[in-house]
């Protein structure tokens, strides 16, 4: 039983990333009708926002006045590099700022991702609204490759470790909460933080769409864009903002995922294919379906990764999501919560 609980936790962790990326994909498809294959690149850009802020915070100067020690006539120490933030705010406060660079990167990533999203939508995506989905896939996939190569050029091809704050580097004794012996079920703090973060973002997006005037207009535009336009509402402007919000969701998912998976230039592609499978299984254009499918497939993938399962069916962990997608689409062609008429022409 303890192994099953641990796999459920692992599945919720993976499912959080799938759900956040799929949520952004569905927002873009539901509002703009665009199949955005560059969405994984937005996840990657968010991750490298955390890397960039970490490097900025670690910029320093060589302190020539650093103390040195002498042992047996030999001198040790001397000049050392001091980060500017420690020089400006003191060693304790500056060290804390550097330590918390990943959470602080959220504040850095929000305006960056909003600007990237607006630039993508206004500069490229808007020209493909009425083009076939095949054209949209080709142009956005090409854009994803360009962004991937740009990141590779500036940051290199190797993964870049981006640690979580020291306060979250340990593991939580989850088993004690449910009556097990101590250290029976332990789980990394940061993975639990990521799950809670994902739930907050998902709730915020749904709340924004459900309870704000802006969100209600967007939902109306998703259902009948022409009628909303006839009412004198600039729906195109609102859809541009929704594209930026979707980019921001993907970027924030990438920021907080960096301590779990060290950022690398191809991480966006790694998540993109799986996230599209999640969107299709949940139902194209269905926000609740994307979230539900993300967590369900994350849990299934986690269970398929158990050694006992792999011994029986080798390699099942690599294909379980696609097998489930095939079964669901054969029995429910629109996905779990898909709407009639979406991508059926």
For each residue, the residues with C-beta under 8 A, 3 or more apart:
1: 4 5
2: 5 6 175 180 184 185
3: 6 7 306
4: 1 7 8
5: 1 2 8 9 174 175 178 185
6: 2 3 9 10 185 187
7: 3 4 10 11 299 302 303 305 306
8: 4 5 11 12 299 302
9: 5 6 12 13 174 187 191 192
10: 6 7 13 14 302 305
11: 7 8 14 15 295 298 299 300 301 302 303
12: 8 9 15 16 195 295 298 299
13: 9 10 16 17 191 194 195 260 298
14: 10 11 17 18 298 299 301 302
15: 11 12 18 19 294 295 296 297 298 299
16: 12 13 19 20 194 195 197 198 199 294 295 298
17: 13 14 20 21 194 198 253 257 271 298
18: 14 15 21 22 271 274 275 278 293 294 295 297 298
19: 15 16 22 23 198 202 278 290 291 294 295 298
20: 16 17 23 24 198 201 202 249 250 252 253 294
21: 17 18 24 25 39 40 43 250 253 271 272 275 278 294
22: 18 19 25 26 275 278 279 282 290 291 293 294
23: 19 20 26 27 201 202 205 246 249 287 290 291 294
24: 20 21 27 28 39 42 246 247 249 250 253
25: 21 22 28 29 36 39 246 275 276 279 290
26: 22 23 29 30 279 282 284 285 286 287 289 290
27: 23 24 30 31 205 242 243 245 246 249 287
28: 24 25 31 32 34 36 39 242 243 246
29: 25 26 32 33 34 35 36 279 284 285
30: 26 27 222 285 286 287
31: 27 28 218 221 222 239 242 243
32: 28 29 121 125 129 239 242 243
33: 29 129
34: 28 29 125 128 129 136 140
35: 29 133 136 137 140
36: 25 28 29 39 125 136 140
37: 40 136 137 140 141 143 144 272 276
38: 41 42 120 140 141 143 144 147
39: 21 24 25 28 36 42 43 140 246 250 272 275
40: 21 37 43 44 144 250 268 269 270 271 272 275
41: 38 44 45 143 144 147 148 268 272
42: 24 38 39 45 46 113 116 117 247 250 251 254 268
43: 21 39 40 46 47 250 251 253 254 257 267 268 271 272
44: 40 41 47 48 147 148 151 254 263 265 267 268
45: 41 42 48 49 112 113 116 147 151 251 254 268
46: 42 43 49 50 109 113 250 251 252 253 254 255
47: 43 44 50 51 162 254 255 257 258 263 267
48: 44 45 51 52 151 155 254 263
49: 45 46 52 53 105 108 109 112 113 251 254 255
50: 46 47 53 54 101 102 105 109 162 254 255 258 263
51: 47 48 54 55 155 160 162 258 263
52: 48 49 55 56 108
53: 49 50 56 57 101 104 105 108
54: 50 51 57 58 98 101 102 105 162
55: 51 52 58 59
56: 52 53 59
57: 53 54 83 85 97 98 101 104
58: 54 55 83 98
59: 55 56 83 84
60: 81 82 83 84 86 87
61: 81 82 84 87
62: 79 80 81 82
63: 66 79 80 81 82
64: 79
65:
66: 63 77 78 79 80 82
67: 77
68: 75 76 77 78
69: 75 76 77
70: 73 74 75 76
71: 74 76
72:
73: 70
74: 70 71
75: 68 69 70 78
76: 68 69 70 71
77: 66 67 68 69 80
78: 66 68 75
79: 62 63 64 66
80: 62 63 66 77
81: 60 61 62 63
82: 60 61 62 63 66 86 87
83: 57 58 59 60 86 87 94 98
84: 59 60 61 87 88
85: 57 88 89 94 97 98
86: 60 82 83 89 90 91 94 95 98
87: 60 61 82 83 84 94
88: 84 85 94
89: 85 86 93 94 97
90: 86 93 94
91: 86 94 95
92: 95 96
93: 89 90 96 97
94: 83 85 86 87 88 89 90 91 97 98
95: 86 91 92 98 99
96: 92 93 99 100
97: 57 85 89 93 94 100 101 104
98: 54 57 58 83 85 86 94 95 101
99: 95 96 165 166
100: 96 97 103 104 165
101: 50 53 54 57 97 98 104 105 162
102: 50 54 105 162 163 164 165 255 256 258 259
103: 100 106 165 256
104: 53 57 97 100 101 107 108
105: 49 50 53 54 101 102 108 109 255
106: 103 109 110 252 255 256
107: 104 110
108: 49 52 53 104 105 111 112
109: 46 49 50 105 106 112 113 248 251 252 254 255
110: 106 107 113 114 248 251 252
111: 108 114 115
112: 45 49 108 109 115 116 251
113: 42 45 46 49 109 110 116 117 244 247 248 250 251 252
114: 110 111 117 118 244 245 247 248
115: 111 112 118 119 244
116: 42 45 112 113 119 120 247 251
117: 42 113 114 120 121 243 244 245 246 247 248
118: 114 115 121 122 240 243 244
119: 115 116 122 123
120: 38 116 117 123 124 125 143 243 247
121: 32 117 118 124 125 126 239 240 243 244
122: 118 119 125 126 240
123: 119 120 126
124: 120 121 127 128 139 143
125: 32 34 36 120 121 122 128 129 140 243
126: 121 122 123 129 236 240
127: 124 131
128: 34 124 125 131 135 136 139
129: 32 33 34 125 126
130:
131: 127 128 135 136
132: 135 136
133: 35 136 137 343
134: 137 138
135: 128 131 132 138 139
136: 34 35 36 37 128 131 132 133 139 140
137: 35 37 133 134 140 141
138: 134 135 141 142
139: 124 128 135 136 142 143
140: 34 35 36 37 38 39 125 136 137 143 144
141: 37 38 137 138 144 145
142: 138 139 145 146
143: 37 38 41 120 124 139 140 146 147
144: 37 38 40 41 140 141 147 148 268 269 272
145: 141 142 148 149
146: 142 143 149 150
147: 38 41 44 45 143 144 150 151 268
148: 41 44 144 145 151 152 265 266 268 269
149: 145 146 152 153 265
150: 146 147 153 154
151: 44 45 48 147 148 154 155 265
152: 148 149 155 156 157 265
153: 149 150
154: 150 151
155: 48 51 151 152 160 263 265
156: 152 160
157: 152 264 265
158: 264
159: 262 263 264
160: 51 155 156 262 263 264
161: 262
162: 47 50 51 54 101 102 258 259 262 263
163: 102 169 259
164: 102 168 169 189 190 193 259
165: 99 100 102 103 168 169
166: 99 169
167: 189
168: 164 165 189 190 193 259
169: 163 164 165 166 189 190
170: 188 189
171: 186 187 188 189
172: 186 187 188 189 192
173: 176 177 182 183 185 186
174: 5 9 177 178 185 186 187
175: 2 5 178 179 180 181 182 183 184 185 186
176: 173 179 180 182
177: 173 174
178: 5 174 175 185
179: 175 176
180: 2 175 176 184 185
181: 175 184
182: 173 175 176
183: 173 175 186
184: 2 175 180 181
185: 2 5 6 173 174 175 178 180
186: 171 172 173 174 175 183
187: 6 9 171 172 174 191 192
188: 170 171 172 191 192
189: 164 167 168 169 170 171 172 192 193
190: 164 168 169 193 194 259 260
191: 9 13 187 188 194 195 260
192: 9 172 187 188 189 195 196
193: 164 168 189 190 196 197 256
194: 13 16 17 190 191 197 198 256 257 260
195: 12 13 16 191 192 198 199
196: 192 193 199 200
197: 16 193 194 200 201 252 256
198: 16 17 19 20 194 195 201 202 253
199: 16 195 196 202 203
200: 196 197 203 204
201: 20 23 197 198 204 205 249 252 253
202: 19 20 23 198 199 205 206 291
203: 199 200 206 207
204: 200 201 207 208
205: 23 27 201 202 208 209 245 249 287
206: 202 203 209 210 287
207: 203 204 210 211 212
208: 204 205 211 212 214 215 245
209: 205 206 212 215 216 218 219 287
210: 206 207 215 216
211: 207 208 215
212: 207 208 209 215 216
213: 216 217
214: 208 217 218 238 241
215: 208 209 210 211 212 218 219
216: 209 210 212 213 219 220
217: 213 214 220 221 228 233 235 238
218: 31 209 214 215 221 222 238 239 242
219: 209 215 216 222 223
220: 216 217 223 224 227 228
221: 31 217 218 224 225 228 233 235 238 239
222: 30 31 218 219 225 285
223: 219 220
224: 220 221 227 228
225: 221 222 228 229 235
226: 229 230
227: 220 224 230 231
228: 217 220 221 224 225 231 233 235
229: 225 226 233 235
230: 226 227
231: 227 228
232:
233: 217 221 228 229 238
234: 237 238
235: 217 221 225 228 229 238 239
236: 126 239 240
237: 234 240 241
238: 214 217 218 221 233 234 235 241 242
239: 31 32 121 218 221 235 236 242 243
240: 118 121 122 126 236 237 243 244
241: 214 237 238 244 245
242: 27 28 31 32 218 238 239 245 246
243: 27 28 31 32 117 118 120 121 125 239 240 246 247
244: 113 114 115 117 118 121 240 241 247 248
245: 27 114 117 205 208 241 242 248 249
246: 23 24 25 27 28 39 117 242 243 249 250
247: 24 42 113 114 116 117 120 243 244 250 251
248: 109 110 113 114 117 244 245 251 252
249: 20 23 24 27 201 205 245 246 252 253
250: 20 21 24 39 40 42 43 46 113 246 247 253 254
251: 42 43 45 46 49 109 110 112 113 116 247 248 254 255
252: 20 46 106 109 110 113 197 201 248 249 255 256
253: 17 20 21 24 43 46 198 201 249 250 256 257
254: 42 43 44 45 46 47 48 49 50 109 250 251 257 258 263 267 268
255: 46 47 49 50 102 105 106 109 251 252 258
256: 102 103 106 193 194 197 252 253 259
257: 17 43 47 194 253 254 260 261
258: 47 50 51 102 162 254 255 261 262 263
259: 102 162 163 164 168 190 256
260: 13 190 191 194 257
261: 257 258 267
262: 159 160 161 162 258
263: 44 47 48 50 51 155 159 160 162 254 258 267
264: 157 158 159 160 267
265: 44 148 149 151 152 155 157
266: 148 269 270
267: 43 44 47 254 261 263 264 270 271
268: 40 41 42 43 44 45 144 147 148 254 271 272
269: 40 144 148 266 272 273
270: 40 266 267 273 274
271: 17 18 21 40 43 267 268 274 275
272: 21 37 39 40 41 43 144 268 269 275 276
273: 269 270 276 277
274: 18 270 271 277 278 297 321
275: 18 21 22 25 39 40 271 272 278 279 294
276: 25 37 272 273 279 280
277: 273 274 280 281 297 321 322 325
278: 18 19 21 22 274 275 281 282 290 293 294 297 321
279: 22 25 26 29 275 276 282 284 290 293
280: 276 277 283 284 325 329 335
281: 277 278 289 293 296 297 324 325 328 329 335 336
282: 22 26 278 279 286 288 289 290 291 292 293 294 335 336 337 338
283: 280 286 289 290 293 334 335 336 337 338 339 342
284: 26 29 279 280 334 335 338 339 342 343
285: 26 29 30 222 338 339 342
286: 26 30 282 283 289 290 335 336 337 338 339
287: 23 26 27 30 205 206 209 290 291
288: 282 291 292 337
289: 26 281 282 283 286 292 293 335 336 337 338
290: 19 22 23 25 26 278 279 282 283 286 287 293 294
291: 19 22 23 202 282 287 288 294 295
292: 282 288 289 295 296 336 337
293: 18 22 278 279 281 282 283 289 290 296 297 335 336
294: 15 16 18 19 20 21 22 23 275 278 282 290 291 297 298
295: 11 12 15 16 18 19 291 292 298 299
296: 15 281 292 293 299 300
297: 15 18 274 277 278 281 293 294 300 301 321 324
298: 11 12 13 14 15 16 17 18 19 294 295 301 302
299: 7 8 11 12 14 15 295 296 302 303
300: 11 296 297 303 304 320 321 324
301: 11 14 297 298 304 305 317 320 321
302: 7 8 10 11 14 298 299 305 306
303: 7 11 299 300 306 309
304: 300 301 309 310 316 317 320
305: 7 10 301 302 309 310 317
306: 3 7 302 303 309 310
307: 310 311
308: 311 312
309: 303 304 305 306 312 313 316 317
310: 304 305 306 307 313 314 315 316 317
311: 307 308 314
312: 308 309 316
313: 309 310 316
314: 310 311
315: 310 318 319
316: 304 309 310 312 313 319 320
317: 301 304 305 309 310 320
318: 315
319: 315 316 322 323
320: 300 301 304 316 317 323 324
321: 274 277 278 297 300 301 324 325
322: 277 319 325 326
323: 319 320 326 327
324: 281 297 300 320 321 327 328
325: 277 280 281 321 322 328 329
326: 322 323 329 330
327: 323 324 330 331
328: 281 324 325 331 332 335 336
329: 280 281 325 326 332 333 335
330: 326 327 333
331: 327 328
332: 328 329 335 336 338
333: 329 330
334: 283 284 338 339 340 342 344
335: 280 281 282 283 284 286 289 293 328 329 332 338
336: 281 282 283 286 289 292 293 328 332
337: 282 283 286 288 289 292
338: 282 283 284 285 286 289 332 334 335 342
339: 283 284 285 286 334 342
340: 334 344
341: 344 345
342: 283 284 285 334 338 339
343: 133 284
344: 334 340 341
345: 341
